[in-house]
Amino acid sequence: MRLLIVRLSAMGDVIHALPLAENAARSGAEVGWVVEPAFAGLLEGNPHVGKVLLADTRGWRRRPFSTRTWRSIGNLRRESRAFAPELVLDAQGLIKSAAIARLSGAPVAGFAFGARREPISAALCDVRVRPPREARHVVERNLALLETAGIRPNVRAPDALYLLEGESRDADRWVASLPQPYAVFHPGAGRREKAWDEERMAELAKDLHRSRGLVTVLSWGRGDEPRIERMASLVPGARRAPFLDARGLARLYAGARLFVGGDTGPLHLADAVGTRTLALYGPTDPDRNGPYRFRDGVVRRMRDVSDDTVRELAERVVDA
């Protein structure tokens, strides 16, 4: 069987969809995946994904009438039809993802109207899946799509350890230079309300250095520069990571005793490579979008929780 997964973005969402590919491949299926170019690195070297197809929807929106855009869409259509899937899983639940899923010409399975971010897009799906009521986490909701392919999931936790294989010379060299033990702090977030105050995070970093000897390492992505500069100025001796790709970030996080961050892609990447996390949640629901492997270090409604409570929880997670 050939199965095509459509999960275009973002980092955490692609990671939460990894068990779809692993379970499908373990059942004997040949798996393809359509993803945005910015997140294709997350699938590099994945032993369960045989074919990666790129859909530059961000570029298409910027240049909707250009020849380059229509050529790119045409190429994706040809590549997806050449892959010849027997079924396409739309794990994103948007109009754009469902439309891309239909390019292959194969039947499309996706979430039902009430279980999608853009309900009307369910009209583009041939099979509409309503996740079980008990499936609260997005990983469990995704796995419900496999039923349409007759696949019973045996693996549930996202696993990105394949990103640690092979070489990443710049990242390996920099990570090897870090003093041990260290904790990674990621103050950035895609939405402002998801981020914790840099001042409070800096105090936690200094507390963990005093009580557990953890050196502070700062992780960041595009747009996080102001927060990183603020954190670096507040934590003496903090090490600012260079800009790293997915493979480099995986190496950095895998070597850490603790990862501290909000509901962001890097948090879920750290969880997927087996690093213990302190997850600082605000407006989003950790029962649905929290770290899947390590759930003991979750802070709900972080702005209402005292710094002492957060520090004590962080120390318990480090000592576990």
C-alpha positions as CSV (number, residue, x, y, z in Angstrom):
1,M,0.0,0.0,0.0
2,R,1.1,3.5,-0.7
3,L,0.0,6.2,1.8
4,L,0.5,9.9,1.4
5,I,0.4,12.2,4.5
6,V,-0.3,15.9,4.1
7,R,0.9,17.8,7.2
8,L,2.5,21.0,5.9
9,S,3.5,22.8,9.0
10,A,4.5,23.9,11.7
11,M,7.4,22.3,13.6
12,G,5.4,20.9,16.5
13,D,2.5,19.8,14.3
14,V,4.8,17.9,11.9
15,I,6.4,16.2,15.0
16,H,3.0,15.3,16.3
17,A,2.2,13.6,13.0
18,L,5.3,11.4,13.0
19,P,3.5,8.4,14.5
20,L,1.3,8.3,11.4
21,A,4.3,7.6,9.2
22,E,5.9,5.1,11.7
23,N,2.8,3.0,12.2
24,A,2.0,3.0,8.4
25,A,5.6,2.0,7.5
26,R,5.6,-0.7,10.2
27,S,2.4,-2.1,8.7
28,G,4.2,-2.5,5.4
29,A,3.0,0.7,3.7
30,E,5.2,2.9,1.5
31,V,4.8,6.4,2.9
32,G,5.1,9.8,1.3
33,W,4.7,13.2,3.0
34,V,3.8,16.6,1.7
35,V,5.4,19.4,3.7
36,E,6.4,23.1,3.5
37,P,10.0,23.5,2.5
38,A,10.8,25.3,5.8
39,F,9.9,22.1,7.7
40,A,11.3,19.5,5.3
41,G,14.4,19.1,7.5
42,L,12.3,17.5,10.2
43,L,11.7,14.6,7.8
44,E,15.3,14.3,6.6
45,G,16.6,10.8,7.3
46,N,13.2,9.5,8.6
47,P,13.3,5.8,8.0
48,H,9.5,5.7,7.8
49,V,9.1,8.3,5.0
50,G,10.2,7.1,1.6
51,K,9.2,10.2,-0.3
52,V,9.1,13.9,0.7
53,L,7.1,16.3,-1.5
54,L,7.3,20.0,-1.1
55,A,4.4,22.4,-1.1
56,D,5.5,26.0,-0.9
57,T,2.1,27.5,0.0
58,R,3.7,30.5,1.6
59,G,5.5,31.4,-1.6
60,W,2.4,30.7,-3.6
61,R,0.4,33.2,-1.5
62,R,3.0,35.8,-2.0
63,R,3.0,35.3,-5.8
64,P,-0.4,33.9,-6.6
65,F,-0.4,34.8,-10.3
66,S,3.2,34.1,-11.2
67,T,4.3,31.5,-13.7
68,R,6.7,30.2,-11.0
69,T,3.8,29.5,-8.6
70,W,1.7,27.6,-11.2
71,R,4.7,25.6,-12.3
72,S,5.4,24.7,-8.7
73,I,1.8,23.5,-8.2
74,G,2.0,21.6,-11.4
75,N,5.2,19.9,-10.3
76,L,3.6,18.9,-7.0
77,R,0.6,17.4,-8.9
78,R,2.9,15.4,-11.1
79,E,5.0,14.2,-8.3
80,S,2.1,13.2,-6.1
81,R,0.4,11.3,-9.0
82,A,3.7,9.6,-9.8
83,F,3.9,8.4,-6.2
84,A,0.5,6.9,-6.9
85,P,-0.9,6.7,-3.3
86,E,-3.9,4.5,-2.7
87,L,-5.0,6.9,0.1
88,V,-4.1,10.4,1.3
89,L,-4.4,11.5,4.9
90,D,-5.1,15.2,5.4
91,A,-3.7,15.6,9.0
92,Q,-3.9,19.4,8.9
93,G,-7.6,20.1,8.4
94,L,-7.4,23.2,6.3
95,I,-8.7,24.2,2.9
96,K,-5.1,24.3,1.5
97,S,-4.1,21.0,2.9
98,A,-7.3,19.3,1.6
99,A,-6.8,20.9,-1.8
100,I,-3.2,19.7,-1.9
101,A,-4.3,16.2,-0.9
102,R,-6.7,16.1,-3.8
103,L,-3.8,16.8,-6.3
104,S,-2.8,13.1,-6.2
105,G,-6.2,11.9,-7.6
106,A,-6.4,9.3,-4.7
107,P,-9.2,9.2,-2.1
108,V,-8.6,11.7,0.7
109,A,-9.3,10.9,4.4
110,G,-9.5,13.7,6.9
111,F,-11.2,14.9,10.0
112,A,-14.9,15.5,10.0
113,F,-16.5,19.0,9.9
114,G,-16.5,19.6,13.6
115,A,-12.9,18.3,14.2
116,R,-11.1,20.6,11.7
117,R,-9.7,24.1,12.0
118,E,-11.5,25.1,8.8
119,P,-14.7,23.0,9.0
120,I,-15.8,23.7,5.4
121,S,-12.6,22.0,4.1
122,A,-14.1,18.6,5.1
123,A,-16.2,18.8,2.0
124,L,-12.9,18.1,0.0
125,C,-12.5,14.8,1.9
126,D,-13.9,11.5,0.6
127,V,-13.7,9.9,4.1
128,R,-14.4,12.0,7.2
129,V,-13.1,10.8,10.5
130,R,-14.4,11.8,13.8
131,P,-11.7,11.2,16.5
132,P,-12.9,9.2,19.5
133,R,-14.1,11.3,22.5
134,E,-11.2,10.0,24.6
135,A,-8.6,11.1,22.1
136,R,-7.7,14.4,23.6
137,H,-4.1,14.8,22.5
138,V,-3.5,15.8,18.9
139,V,-1.2,12.7,18.5
140,E,-4.2,10.5,19.4
141,R,-6.5,12.4,17.1
142,N,-4.0,12.0,14.2
143,L,-3.8,8.3,14.8
144,A,-7.5,7.9,14.3
145,L,-6.9,8.7,10.6
146,L,-5.1,5.4,10.3
147,E,-8.3,3.4,10.7
148,T,-9.3,4.4,7.2
149,A,-6.3,2.5,5.9
150,G,-7.0,-0.5,8.1
151,I,-3.9,0.2,10.2
152,R,-4.0,-0.4,13.9
153,P,-1.4,1.9,15.6
154,N,1.1,0.2,17.9
155,V,3.5,3.2,18.3
156,R,2.1,6.4,19.8
157,A,4.9,8.7,21.0
158,P,6.6,10.9,18.3
159,D,10.2,9.7,17.8
160,A,12.7,12.0,16.1
161,L,15.9,10.2,17.2
162,Y,16.8,9.7,13.5
163,L,17.8,13.3,13.4
164,L,20.7,12.4,15.6
165,E,22.2,10.1,13.0
166,G,24.7,11.2,10.4
167,E,26.8,14.3,10.6
168,S,26.0,17.9,11.5
169,R,29.5,19.2,11.8
170,D,28.8,22.8,13.0
171,A,26.2,21.7,15.5
172,D,28.3,18.8,16.7
173,R,31.3,21.0,17.2
174,W,29.4,23.7,19.1
175,V,27.5,21.2,21.3
176,A,30.7,19.5,22.2
177,S,32.1,22.8,23.4
178,L,29.4,23.2,26.0
179,P,30.1,22.6,29.7
180,Q,28.1,19.9,31.3
181,P,25.4,19.7,32.5
182,Y,23.4,22.2,30.7
183,A,19.7,23.3,30.4
184,V,18.2,24.7,27.2
185,F,15.9,27.7,27.6
186,H,13.8,28.7,24.6
187,P,12.1,32.0,25.4
188,G,10.5,32.5,22.0
189,A,7.1,31.5,20.7
190,G,5.1,31.8,17.6
191,R,2.5,33.9,19.4
192,R,3.3,36.5,22.0
193,E,0.8,35.2,24.5
194,K,2.5,31.8,24.5
195,A,5.8,33.2,25.7
196,W,6.9,33.5,29.4
197,D,8.4,36.7,30.6
198,E,12.2,36.7,30.0
199,E,12.8,38.1,33.5
200,R,11.0,35.2,35.1
201,M,12.7,32.7,32.8
202,A,16.1,34.3,33.6
203,E,15.5,33.9,37.3
204,L,14.6,30.3,36.9
205,A,17.8,29.8,34.9
206,K,19.9,31.3,37.6
207,D,18.1,29.3,40.3
208,L,18.8,26.0,38.4
209,H,22.5,27.0,38.0
210,R,22.8,27.6,41.8
211,S,20.8,24.5,42.9
212,R,21.7,22.0,40.2
213,G,24.8,23.4,38.5
214,L,23.0,23.7,35.1
215,V,24.7,26.0,32.6
216,T,22.1,28.1,30.7
217,V,22.0,27.6,26.9
218,L,19.7,29.8,24.9
219,S,17.8,28.3,21.9
220,W,16.1,30.5,19.3
221,G,14.5,30.8,15.9
222,R,13.8,33.5,13.4
223,G,12.1,36.5,15.1
224,D,13.3,35.5,18.6
225,E,16.4,37.7,18.6
226,P,15.0,40.4,20.9
227,R,14.0,37.9,23.6
228,I,17.4,36.1,23.3
229,E,19.3,39.4,23.7
230,R,17.2,40.2,26.8
231,M,17.8,36.7,28.3
232,A,21.5,36.9,27.6
233,S,21.8,40.2,29.4
234,L,20.0,38.8,32.5
235,V,21.8,35.5,32.9
236,P,25.6,35.9,33.4
237,G,27.5,33.1,31.5
238,A,24.5,32.1,29.4
239,R,25.6,30.5,26.1
240,R,23.6,31.6,23.0
241,A,23.3,28.8,20.4
242,P,24.1,29.6,16.8
243,F,21.1,29.4,14.4
244,L,20.6,25.7,13.9
245,D,18.6,23.6,11.5
246,A,16.3,20.8,12.8
247,R,19.2,18.3,12.9
248,G,21.3,20.7,14.9
249,L,18.6,21.6,17.3
250,A,17.9,17.9,17.9
251,R,21.6,17.4,18.8
252,L,21.5,20.4,21.2
253,Y,18.3,19.3,22.9
254,A,19.3,15.6,23.2
255,G,22.4,16.6,25.2
256,A,20.5,18.7,27.7
257,R,19.4,17.7,31.2
258,L,16.3,19.9,30.8
259,F,14.5,21.9,28.1
260,V,12.4,24.9,29.2
261,G,10.0,26.6,26.9
262,G,6.4,27.3,26.0
263,D,4.0,25.6,23.5
264,T,6.5,25.8,20.6
265,G,7.9,23.5,18.0
266,P,11.3,23.2,19.8
267,L,9.5,22.0,23.0
268,H,8.0,19.1,21.0
269,L,11.3,18.4,19.2
270,A,13.0,18.1,22.6
271,D,10.3,15.8,23.8
272,A,10.6,13.7,20.6
273,V,14.4,13.1,21.1
274,G,13.8,12.0,24.7
275,T,14.8,15.1,26.7
276,R,12.9,16.0,29.8
277,T,11.0,19.2,29.5
278,L,9.5,21.9,31.6
279,A,6.5,23.0,29.5
280,L,5.2,26.5,30.3
281,Y,1.6,26.8,29.0
282,G,-0.7,29.8,28.9
283,P,-3.6,30.0,26.5
284,T,-3.2,26.6,24.9
285,D,-4.3,23.3,26.4
286,P,-1.4,20.9,27.3
287,D,-3.9,18.0,27.3
288,R,-4.3,18.6,23.6
289,N,-0.9,20.1,22.6
290,G,1.5,19.3,25.4
291,P,4.6,17.2,25.3
292,Y,3.6,13.6,24.6
293,R,6.4,11.6,26.3
294,F,7.1,13.6,29.4
295,R,4.0,15.1,30.9
296,D,5.1,15.5,34.5
297,G,6.8,18.9,33.9
298,V,3.8,20.8,32.6
299,V,2.8,24.2,34.1
300,R,-0.7,25.3,33.3
301,R,-1.8,28.9,33.2
302,M,1.8,29.9,33.8
303,R,1.1,33.6,34.6
304,D,-0.9,32.5,37.6
305,V,1.8,30.2,39.0
306,S,4.4,31.4,41.4
307,D,8.1,31.4,40.5
308,D,8.8,29.1,43.6
309,T,6.3,26.6,42.3
310,V,7.9,26.6,38.8
311,R,11.4,26.3,40.3
312,E,10.4,23.3,42.5
313,L,8.8,21.5,39.6
314,A,11.9,22.1,37.4
315,E,14.1,20.7,40.1
316,R,11.9,17.6,40.4
317,V,12.0,17.0,36.7
318,V,15.9,17.4,36.6
319,D,16.2,15.0,39.6
320,A,13.8,12.4,38.2
